[in-house]
Amino acid sequence: MHKNWPELTTQMSGALREVRGGAPEVMKGFSALARAALEPKALDTKTKELIALAISVATRCDACVGFHAEAAVRQGATRDEVMETMGMAIYMGAGPSVMYAAQAVEAFDQFKAKALQPA
């Protein structure tokens, strides 16, 4: 394991609370944008989270990889769907995306294992 993705997202959530407190109107706008973008219409929410995961890989955003891998698990994505999504991210982002795709799969696997643990 290269990174502990659940721990990374927990740590980032604390940092994001600071940003929400310091720039509340901006963050309210960002949250509204996220809700609107994720609303299921022609594409379901799971597909949109897989797209977000691919973009996270292509733009090399660690925290984004973590949050969208977790969201993909919550939306019921399968590992095969994540792997196919990583194929598109690699295609669009070349070599650096290969490295982030490996991290995204690792993040997905960790969140999936966490989701399967008894509460």
PyMOL commands that set and color helices and strands:
alter all, ss='L'
color gray80, all
select helices_A, chain A and resi 5-22+24-38+45-59+62-74+79-116
alter helices_A, ss='H'
color red, helices_A
deselect
rebuild
show_as cartoon
